[in-house]
Amino acid sequence: MGAKLHGQRFQARVTPQHNFTIAKDEPIPAERRNKTPNLYAAAVRWYVCTTAPSRELSAAASIKRAMLRGIREDETPFIPYVPCEYLWRRSVRSNLRVPRREQQRPAMRSYLFLGVLGGLCDETLAALRERDIDGRNLHGLTGILGAANRGPLAMNPAGLRWLRQWGEDELAGRTNLTPLAGMQAGEEVRACSGLFSGFVGKFVGTSDGGAIGIISLEVMGAPFDYRLPIEDVHRAA
């Protein structure tokens, strides 16, 4: 090789530097986040309502705006609550430049728990049964659990204990399914996407900067490592 500039046998070239930045996670906006109400209020009676498919959260928001005659907006007797689970998902899972967005989903599909100050009466039932111009329930409700000869029935003590425990778990963050903070190798996890969705295996680790989770599954007696987005790896318990 012949001599180059300044007697060097090579010519240095400047190459561009590509810095990769992982996008920051985007939590649910405060105004859209599901709120856990006071589930221990003594004067409130709780009922189980059913809603149209995928209308749980919108029905709760609509009931909060329901007005009674002679009642101010800040004195509404209704306290709707939808127990939710929380998880993080990336719309383009193979691209870390796309931020993960927090999502909330109802733990019980088509169910809504409704607290009513003083219990249901003719006036509050009329507000809940209000219909639009097409004859559909204005709030997206399809029914209130009860008996044919007694009407809507308030939740019994066992149901209230379950509801209050869920509310405490939600406030403490125990219903947050992802990220898998503190996950140790060997813990039982469930695959929630791909060909083996629903299979339970052992957590192995992560790759690709934590975006990919690796779990060990056993199919027909043969173990193998299964790779899937980390947001689709959930604790089995």
C-alpha positions as CSV (number, residue, x, y, z in Angstrom):
1,M,0.0,0.0,0.0
2,G,1.4,3.4,-1.0
3,A,2.0,6.2,1.4
4,K,-1.0,8.4,2.1
5,L,-1.4,11.8,3.5
6,H,1.3,13.0,6.0
7,G,3.2,9.7,5.4
8,Q,0.5,7.5,6.9
9,R,-0.3,4.2,5.2
10,F,-4.0,4.7,5.8
11,Q,-6.5,7.5,5.8
12,A,-8.7,8.0,8.8
13,R,-12.3,8.6,8.1
14,V,-15.0,10.0,10.3
15,T,-18.0,7.6,10.8
16,P,-21.3,8.7,12.2
17,Q,-22.2,7.7,15.7
18,H,-25.6,6.2,16.3
19,N,-26.9,6.6,19.8
20,F,-29.9,4.4,20.7
21,T,-32.3,5.7,23.3
22,I,-35.0,3.6,24.9
23,A,-38.2,5.5,25.0
24,K,-39.6,6.4,28.4
25,D,-42.7,4.6,29.7
26,E,-46.0,6.5,29.5
27,P,-48.3,6.0,32.5
28,I,-52.1,6.4,32.3
29,P,-53.0,10.1,32.6
30,A,-54.3,10.9,36.0
31,E,-57.7,12.0,34.7
32,R,-58.2,8.6,33.0
33,R,-56.8,6.4,35.7
34,N,-59.4,4.2,37.5
35,K,-60.0,5.5,41.1
36,T,-60.5,3.2,44.0
37,P,-63.3,4.7,46.2
38,N,-63.8,4.4,49.9
39,L,-65.2,0.9,50.2
40,Y,-65.8,1.1,53.9
41,A,-68.3,3.9,54.1
42,A,-71.1,2.8,56.5
43,A,-74.0,4.6,54.8
44,V,-73.2,3.1,51.4
45,R,-74.8,-0.1,50.1
46,W,-73.1,-1.9,47.2
47,Y,-74.7,-3.6,44.3
48,V,-73.5,-5.7,41.4
49,C,-74.4,-4.4,37.9
50,T,-73.8,-5.9,34.5
51,T,-72.8,-3.8,31.5
52,A,-72.6,-4.1,27.7
53,P,-69.3,-5.7,26.5
54,S,-66.3,-3.5,27.0
55,R,-68.4,-0.8,28.5
56,E,-67.3,-1.2,32.2
57,L,-65.1,1.9,32.5
58,S,-67.3,4.1,30.3
59,A,-70.4,3.0,32.2
60,A,-68.7,4.0,35.5
61,A,-67.7,7.4,34.2
62,S,-71.3,8.0,32.9
63,I,-72.9,7.0,36.3
64,K,-70.5,9.5,38.1
65,R,-72.1,12.2,35.9
66,A,-75.7,11.0,36.6
67,M,-77.8,13.8,38.2
68,L,-80.8,13.6,40.5
69,R,-83.4,16.4,40.8
70,G,-82.4,18.8,43.5
71,I,-79.0,17.3,44.0
72,R,-75.8,19.2,43.2
73,E,-73.1,17.6,41.0
74,D,-70.8,17.2,44.0
75,E,-73.5,15.4,46.0
76,T,-74.2,12.5,43.7
77,P,-75.2,9.4,45.6
78,F,-73.5,7.0,43.2
79,I,-70.1,5.5,43.7
80,P,-69.2,3.3,40.7
81,Y,-66.1,1.0,40.9
82,V,-64.5,-1.2,38.3
83,P,-61.8,-3.5,39.8
84,C,-58.9,-3.2,37.4
85,E,-55.6,-4.9,36.5
86,Y,-52.7,-2.8,35.2
87,L,-50.1,-3.8,32.6
88,W,-47.5,-2.2,30.3
89,R,-47.5,-2.8,26.5
90,R,-45.5,-1.6,23.6
91,S,-47.5,-1.1,20.4
92,V,-44.5,-2.1,18.2
93,R,-42.9,-4.7,20.5
94,S,-39.7,-5.2,18.5
95,N,-38.8,-1.5,18.5
96,L,-37.5,0.0,21.8
97,R,-37.9,3.5,20.4
98,V,-41.6,3.1,20.9
99,P,-42.6,3.8,24.5
100,R,-44.4,1.3,26.6
101,R,-47.9,2.5,27.6
102,E,-49.6,1.6,30.8
103,Q,-53.1,0.1,30.3
104,Q,-55.9,-0.7,32.7
105,R,-58.4,-3.5,32.1
106,P,-61.4,-4.7,34.1
107,A,-60.7,-7.7,36.2
108,M,-64.3,-8.9,35.7
109,R,-65.6,-8.4,32.2
110,S,-69.1,-6.9,31.9
111,Y,-69.4,-6.3,35.7
112,L,-69.5,-3.0,37.6
113,F,-69.8,-2.5,41.4
114,L,-72.1,0.3,42.3
115,G,-72.2,2.0,45.8
116,V,-75.4,4.0,46.5
117,L,-75.6,6.3,49.5
118,G,-78.5,5.1,51.5
119,G,-79.3,2.2,49.1
120,L,-81.3,2.1,45.9
121,C,-84.7,3.8,45.8
122,D,-87.2,4.7,43.0
123,E,-85.4,8.0,42.3
124,T,-81.9,6.5,42.0
125,L,-83.2,3.5,40.0
126,A,-84.9,5.9,37.6
127,A,-81.6,7.7,37.0
128,L,-79.8,4.4,36.4
129,R,-82.6,3.3,33.9
130,E,-82.5,6.5,31.9
131,R,-82.5,5.8,28.1
132,D,-81.3,7.6,25.0
133,I,-83.3,8.4,21.9
134,D,-82.6,4.9,20.5
135,G,-84.0,3.2,23.6
136,R,-80.7,2.0,24.9
137,N,-79.5,2.5,28.5
138,L,-77.8,5.8,28.7
139,H,-75.0,4.5,30.9
140,G,-74.4,1.2,29.2
141,L,-75.9,-0.9,32.0
142,T,-77.7,-4.1,31.2
143,G,-79.0,-5.1,34.6
144,I,-78.6,-5.1,38.4
145,L,-78.3,-8.5,40.2
146,G,-81.2,-9.3,42.4
147,A,-84.3,-11.4,42.8
148,A,-87.5,-11.3,40.6
149,N,-89.8,-10.7,43.6
150,R,-87.4,-8.4,45.6
151,G,-85.6,-6.3,43.0
152,P,-81.9,-5.4,43.2
153,L,-80.2,-7.0,46.2
154,A,-77.2,-5.4,48.0
155,M,-74.0,-7.4,48.3
156,N,-73.7,-9.8,51.2
157,P,-70.7,-9.6,53.7
158,A,-68.7,-12.2,51.8
159,G,-68.9,-10.2,48.6
160,L,-68.0,-7.0,50.4
161,R,-64.9,-8.7,51.9
162,W,-63.8,-9.7,48.4
163,L,-64.5,-6.2,47.0
164,R,-62.6,-4.5,49.8
165,Q,-59.7,-6.8,49.5
166,W,-59.4,-6.1,45.8
167,G,-59.5,-2.4,46.5
168,E,-56.7,-2.7,49.0
169,D,-54.6,-4.8,46.5
170,E,-55.2,-2.2,43.8
171,L,-54.1,0.7,46.0
172,A,-51.0,-1.3,47.1
173,G,-50.1,-2.0,43.4
174,R,-50.6,-5.8,43.7
175,T,-52.8,-5.8,40.7
176,N,-50.0,-4.4,38.5
177,L,-49.1,-7.4,36.3
178,T,-46.0,-5.8,34.7
179,P,-43.2,-4.9,34.8
180,L,-41.8,-8.0,36.5
181,A,-39.8,-6.1,39.1
182,G,-37.7,-8.4,41.3
183,M,-38.3,-11.5,39.2
184,Q,-35.8,-14.2,39.9
185,A,-34.7,-17.0,37.7
186,G,-36.7,-20.2,38.3
187,E,-39.9,-18.4,39.3
188,E,-43.1,-19.7,37.7
189,V,-44.5,-17.5,35.0
190,R,-47.2,-17.6,32.4
191,A,-46.7,-16.9,28.6
192,C,-49.5,-14.6,27.5
193,S,-48.8,-14.3,23.8
194,G,-47.8,-16.4,20.8
195,L,-48.2,-20.1,20.0
196,F,-47.8,-21.1,23.7
197,S,-50.0,-18.5,25.2
198,G,-51.4,-19.7,28.6
199,F,-48.5,-22.2,29.2
200,V,-46.7,-22.0,32.6
201,G,-43.0,-22.4,32.8
202,K,-39.9,-21.1,34.6
203,F,-38.4,-17.7,34.2
204,V,-34.9,-17.8,32.7
205,G,-34.0,-14.2,32.1
206,T,-34.2,-11.3,29.6
207,S,-32.4,-10.2,26.4
208,D,-32.3,-7.3,24.1
209,G,-32.0,-4.8,26.9
210,G,-34.9,-6.2,28.9
211,A,-37.4,-6.1,26.1
212,I,-37.5,-9.8,25.5
213,G,-38.3,-12.4,28.3
214,I,-37.0,-15.9,28.1
215,I,-39.0,-18.7,29.8
216,S,-38.4,-22.4,29.9
217,L,-41.3,-24.5,28.8
218,E,-41.8,-28.2,28.5
219,V,-43.8,-29.6,25.6
220,M,-44.3,-33.3,25.1
221,G,-41.5,-33.9,27.7
222,A,-38.9,-31.8,25.9
223,P,-37.8,-28.5,27.6
224,F,-37.0,-25.5,25.4
225,D,-36.5,-21.8,25.9
226,Y,-39.4,-19.6,24.6
227,R,-38.8,-16.0,23.8
228,L,-41.6,-13.4,23.9
229,P,-42.0,-9.6,24.7
230,I,-41.4,-9.0,28.4
231,E,-44.8,-7.3,28.8
232,D,-46.4,-10.7,27.9
233,V,-44.5,-12.6,30.7
234,H,-46.8,-12.6,33.8
235,R,-46.3,-14.2,37.2
236,A,-48.3,-17.4,37.4
237,A,-49.5,-16.8,41.0
